[in-house]
Amino acid sequence: MGQVEQEKNSGRNLRPLKSAPVLPKIIGTGFGSGYFPLCPGTAGAVLALLIWILLGEAIPLPSRESFPVALESFTIALILIFTVAGIWATAKLMPFWGDDPKRVVVDEMVGQWTALLAAPAFEYENRIAMALAALILFRFFDIVKPLGIRTLDRKRGAFWVMADDLLAGVYSLVILIIVGNIPGWVI
């Protein structure tokens, strides 16, 4: 992984490894959450959840009825922007850090936002519970990798680093929509 150093036994001075570019590091590590020592993927997903909650609180709206549409629109924008930026950042970081390094958590952020698409339609109190359920479900699918997620995870390339987490987010989204629409269930 990373650029190759000269052999230590060659008698020559070693070349220092080049440092990864700053902007891809910021994006790829989810604004630094990927450096969290324990469970960096969960740290990235929690950061995405916090960004989403703060975004929901910060949206100025003329009426309460427009809130779900506005939050869903902002969430879709986050998913699209960070999917493209994440693929770019991951491609830039792979020569330095190797294939799918643990520090790259922008994919977990995008997967978490995908799962959160189920939450805006619910009342405020239920929306927070739904958001926490989205976090738990997304992390389950991201860690266990069932139903084709593992197949995507084994593929190489920056796109595939993002794809398995997007699929985990879609599975979480589907389950949350189904469970959230069962009469009498409050998540």
Disulfide bonds with the S-S distance in Angstrom:
none
